[in-house]
Amino acid sequence: MRDNRLKGPRMKHERVVSIGPDHPALAGHFPGHPIVPGVLVMEEVIETLREHCGQVLIVTGLPSVKLSSPLLPGERLTIEIVQEDSATAAFTCRVGYRIVAAGSIRFRLPAADRTMTP
């Protein structure tokens, strides 16, 4: 059973990234009309979480992921991570006000009592 009680205020971290038009994954996704594959968006979400928690973070699951809108090469993607509890974070990816992806990610840290830091 998951403990939904938070210890203190919810921690939030934000990062802005852009996938350039020269990224190797774009050549086949889709020729002539490239869009950034969802797996690259999720890779950036995980990197944002690792940047905030520490590189030793281990992803244990993706309970929910919704890809709502395509991300075009060169667009500025704002990734927001909000800690839900010591092992779960919610994420939202936006270009301006347009939501590109949202969901939750489960993770663990080597030290069980460690939480995300501001």
KEDREN-100223 format. One record per atom (N, C-alpha, C): chain; atom name; x negated, y, z. Coordinates in steps of 0.2 Angstrom, whole numbers. Layout:
N
> A_CA_X_Y_Z
...
% end
This chain:
118
> A_N_-4_-6_0
> A_CA_0_0_0
> A_C_-4_6_0
> A_N_-3_11_-4
> A_CA_-7_17_-5
> A_C_-5_22_1
> A_N_-10_25_4
> A_CA_-9_30_9
> A_C_-8_37_5
> A_N_-2_40_5
> A_CA_-1_46_2
> A_C_-3_52_6
> A_N_-5_51_12
> A_CA_-6_57_17
> A_C_-13_60_15
> A_N_-13_66_14
> A_CA_-19_70_12
> A_C_-23_72_18
> A_N_-29_72_18
> A_CA_-33_75_24
> A_C_-35_82_22
> A_N_-31_87_24
> A_CA_-33_94_22
> A_C_-29_96_15
> A_N_-31_102_12
> A_CA_-28_104_6
> A_C_-31_100_0
> A_N_-27_100_-5
> A_CA_-28_96_-11
> A_C_-34_100_-15
> A_N_-39_96_-17
> A_CA_-45_98_-20
> A_C_-43_99_-28
> A_N_-46_104_-31
> A_CA_-45_105_-38
> A_C_-51_107_-41
> A_N_-52_104_-47
> A_CA_-58_106_-51
> A_C_-56_107_-58
> A_N_-59_111_-62
> A_CA_-58_113_-68
> A_C_-64_113_-73
> A_N_-63_111_-79
> A_CA_-69_111_-83
> A_C_-66_113_-90
> A_N_-70_116_-94
> A_CA_-68_118_-101
> A_C_-73_115_-106
> A_N_-71_111_-111
> A_CA_-75_107_-116
> A_C_-72_109_-123
> A_N_-77_107_-128
> A_CA_-75_107_-135
> A_C_-78_102_-138
> A_N_-75_98_-142
> A_CA_-77_93_-146
> A_C_-79_96_-153
> A_N_-85_96_-155
> A_CA_-87_99_-161
> A_C_-85_95_-167
> A_N_-84_98_-173
> A_CA_-82_95_-179
> A_C_-87_90_-182
> A_N_-93_90_-179
> A_CA_-98_86_-181
> A_C_-99_79_-177
> A_N_-94_78_-172
> A_CA_-94_72_-168
> A_C_-93_66_-172
> A_N_-97_61_-171
> A_CA_-97_55_-176
> A_C_-90_52_-176
> A_N_-86_52_-170
> A_CA_-80_49_-170
> A_C_-74_52_-175
> A_N_-76_58_-177
> A_CA_-71_62_-181
> A_C_-71_60_-188
> A_N_-76_57_-190
> A_CA_-77_55_-198
> A_C_-71_50_-200
> A_N_-69_45_-195
> A_CA_-64_41_-197
> A_C_-58_42_-194
> A_N_-57_48_-191
> A_CA_-51_49_-187
> A_C_-48_56_-188
> A_N_-45_57_-193
> A_CA_-43_55_-199
> A_C_-46_58_-205
> A_N_-49_55_-210
> A_CA_-53_59_-215
> A_C_-49_64_-218
> A_N_-52_70_-219
> A_CA_-48_76_-222
> A_C_-44_80_-217
> A_N_-42_77_-211
> A_CA_-37_80_-206
> A_C_-39_77_-199
> A_N_-46_79_-197
> A_CA_-48_76_-191
> A_C_-44_78_-185
> A_N_-43_73_-180
> A_CA_-41_75_-174
> A_C_-45_71_-169
> A_N_-46_74_-163
> A_CA_-50_70_-158
> A_C_-47_64_-155
> A_N_-50_58_-155
> A_CA_-47_52_-153
> A_C_-45_53_-145
> A_N_-40_50_-143
> A_CA_-38_50_-136
> A_C_-43_47_-131
> A_N_-47_42_-134
> A_CA_-52_40_-130
> A_C_-58_45_-128
> A_N_-59_49_-133
> A_CA_-64_55_-131
> A_C_-61_60_-126
> A_N_-55_61_-127
> A_CA_-52_65_-122
> A_C_-52_62_-115
> A_N_-51_56_-114
> A_CA_-51_52_-108
> A_C_-59_52_-105
> A_N_-63_51_-110
> A_CA_-70_51_-108
> A_C_-72_58_-105
> A_N_-69_64_-107
> A_CA_-71_70_-104
> A_C_-67_71_-98
> A_N_-61_68_-97
> A_CA_-58_68_-90
> A_C_-62_64_-85
> A_N_-65_59_-87
> A_CA_-69_55_-82
> A_C_-75_59_-81
> A_N_-78_62_-86
> A_CA_-84_66_-85
> A_C_-83_71_-80
> A_N_-77_75_-81
> A_CA_-75_80_-76
> A_C_-75_78_-69
> A_N_-71_72_-68
> A_CA_-71_69_-61
> A_C_-78_67_-59
> A_N_-82_64_-63
> A_CA_-89_62_-60
> A_C_-93_69_-58
> A_N_-92_74_-62
> A_CA_-96_80_-61
> A_C_-94_83_-54
> A_N_-87_82_-52
> A_CA_-85_85_-46
> A_C_-86_80_-40
> A_N_-86_73_-41
> A_CA_-87_69_-36
> A_C_-94_66_-35
> A_N_-97_66_-40
> A_CA_-104_63_-40
> A_C_-104_58_-46
> A_N_-110_57_-49
> A_CA_-111_53_-54
> A_C_-110_45_-53
> A_N_-110_44_-46
> A_CA_-109_37_-44
> A_C_-102_34_-44
> A_N_-97_39_-46
> A_CA_-90_37_-46
> A_C_-89_31_-50
> A_N_-85_27_-48
> A_CA_-83_21_-52
> A_C_-75_21_-54
> A_N_-73_21_-60
> A_CA_-66_21_-62
> A_C_-63_14_-61
> A_N_-58_14_-57
> A_CA_-55_7_-56
> A_C_-48_7_-60
> A_N_-45_12_-63
> A_CA_-39_11_-66
> A_C_-36_18_-69
> A_N_-32_17_-73
> A_CA_-28_23_-76
> A_C_-21_21_-76
> A_N_-18_22_-70
> A_CA_-11_21_-69
> A_C_-6_24_-74
> A_N_-8_30_-76
> A_CA_-3_33_-81
> A_C_-7_38_-85
> A_N_-6_38_-92
> A_CA_-9_42_-96
> A_C_-4_44_-102
> A_N_-3_50_-103
> A_CA_1_52_-108
> A_C_-2_57_-113
> A_N_-3_55_-119
> A_CA_-6_60_-124
> A_C_-1_63_-128
> A_N_0_69_-126
> A_CA_6_73_-128
> A_C_5_77_-135
> A_N_-1_79_-136
> A_CA_-2_83_-142
> A_C_-9_82_-145
> A_N_-10_82_-151
> A_CA_-17_81_-154
> A_C_-21_87_-152
> A_N_-28_85_-151
> A_CA_-33_90_-150
> A_C_-37_90_-157
> A_N_-38_96_-159
> A_CA_-41_97_-165
> A_C_-49_99_-164
> A_N_-53_97_-168
> A_CA_-60_98_-167
> A_C_-61_106_-166
> A_N_-66_108_-161
> A_CA_-67_115_-160
> A_C_-62_118_-155
> A_N_-57_115_-153
> A_CA_-52_118_-149
> A_C_-55_118_-142
> A_N_-54_123_-138
> A_CA_-56_123_-131
> A_C_-51_120_-126
> A_N_-53_114_-124
> A_CA_-49_110_-119
> A_C_-51_111_-112
> A_N_-46_113_-108
> A_CA_-46_114_-101
> A_C_-44_108_-98
> A_N_-48_105_-94
> A_CA_-47_99_-90
> A_C_-46_101_-83
> A_N_-41_99_-80
> A_CA_-40_101_-72
> A_C_-39_94_-69
> A_N_-42_93_-64
> A_CA_-42_87_-59
> A_C_-40_89_-52
> A_N_-34_86_-50
> A_CA_-32_88_-43
> A_C_-32_81_-39
> A_N_-35_81_-33
> A_CA_-36_75_-29
> A_C_-29_74_-26
> A_N_-26_68_-27
> A_CA_-20_66_-24
> A_C_-21_62_-17
> A_N_-26_58_-17
> A_CA_-29_55_-11
> A_C_-36_53_-12
> A_N_-39_49_-7
> A_CA_-46_48_-7
> A_C_-48_43_-13
> A_N_-43_40_-17
> A_CA_-45_36_-22
> A_C_-41_37_-29
> A_N_-37_43_-29
> A_CA_-33_44_-35
> A_C_-33_52_-36
> A_N_-33_54_-42
> A_CA_-33_61_-44
> A_C_-28_61_-50
> A_N_-25_67_-51
> A_CA_-21_68_-56
> A_C_-25_73_-61
> A_N_-23_72_-68
> A_CA_-27_76_-72
> A_C_-22_79_-77
> A_N_-24_85_-80
> A_CA_-20_89_-85
> A_C_-25_92_-90
> A_N_-24_91_-96
> A_CA_-28_93_-101
> A_C_-24_98_-106
> A_N_-26_104_-106
> A_CA_-23_109_-110
> A_C_-27_113_-115
> A_N_-24_115_-120
> A_CA_-27_120_-125
> A_C_-22_126_-124
> A_N_-24_131_-121
> A_CA_-19_137_-119
> A_C_-14_134_-115
> A_N_-8_135_-117
> A_CA_-2_132_-113
> A_C_0_125_-115
> A_N_-3_123_-121
> A_CA_-1_117_-124
> A_C_-4_111_-120
> A_N_0_106_-118
> A_CA_-3_100_-114
> A_C_-5_95_-119
> A_N_-11_93_-119
> A_CA_-14_88_-124
> A_C_-13_81_-120
> A_N_-15_81_-114
> A_CA_-14_74_-110
> A_C_-13_76_-103
> A_N_-10_71_-100
> A_CA_-9_71_-92
> A_C_-9_64_-90
> A_N_-10_63_-83
> A_CA_-9_57_-80
> A_C_-13_56_-74
> A_N_-15_50_-72
> A_CA_-18_49_-65
> A_C_-24_44_-67
> A_N_-29_45_-62
> A_CA_-35_40_-63
> A_C_-37_38_-56
> A_N_-38_32_-55
> A_CA_-40_29_-49
> A_C_-48_28_-49
> A_N_-51_28_-43
> A_CA_-58_28_-43
> A_C_-60_26_-36
> A_N_-67_24_-36
> A_CA_-69_23_-29
> A_C_-76_26_-29
> A_N_-79_28_-23
> A_CA_-85_30_-22
> A_C_-89_25_-18
> A_N_-96_25_-19
> A_CA_-99_20_-15
> A_C_-98_20_-7
> A_N_-98_26_-4
> A_CA_-96_27_3
> A_C_-89_28_3
> A_N_-85_23_6
> A_CA_-78_23_7
> A_C_-75_29_10
> A_N_-79_32_14
> A_CA_-76_38_18
> A_C_-77_44_14
> A_N_-80_44_9
> A_CA_-82_50_5
> A_C_-76_53_1
> A_N_-74_59_1
> A_CA_-69_62_-4
> A_C_-72_67_-8
> A_N_-68_69_-13
> A_CA_-70_75_-17
> A_C_-72_81_-13
> A_N_-77_84_-16
> A_CA_-79_90_-12
> A_C_-77_97_-16
> A_N_-76_102_-13
> A_CA_-74_108_-17
> A_C_-80_111_-21
% end
